[in-house]
């Protein structure tokens, strides 16, 4: 039952997107909710894996654990990059960018 619920959850789950106001780049939104769901599902799988009645499903449980761990790592990294980019964007594209452009021309152009 738990594995079917996990499959149903992840089959219908969609990443929310929003457009950055100034750059019009696409950002992921509501990642905190997704990470909470991911963590809850990981706990459910750990509980299921420790059950003495799951031997015939252990391969599926282990596959789900690997997939959710990978998803967690990717989302955590994505959040970090998105947060860092937002901070840098306010420095390089916000008010006072002329100073930044003069002081760090290569970095400004790369950004």
Secondary structure, DSSP 8 states (H G I E B T S, - for coil): -HHHHHHHHHHH---EEEE-TTT--EEEE-HHHHHHHHHHHHHHHHHHHT-TT-GGGHHHHHHHHHHHHHHHHHHHHHHHHHHHHHHHHHHHHSTTHHHHHHH-HHHHHH-
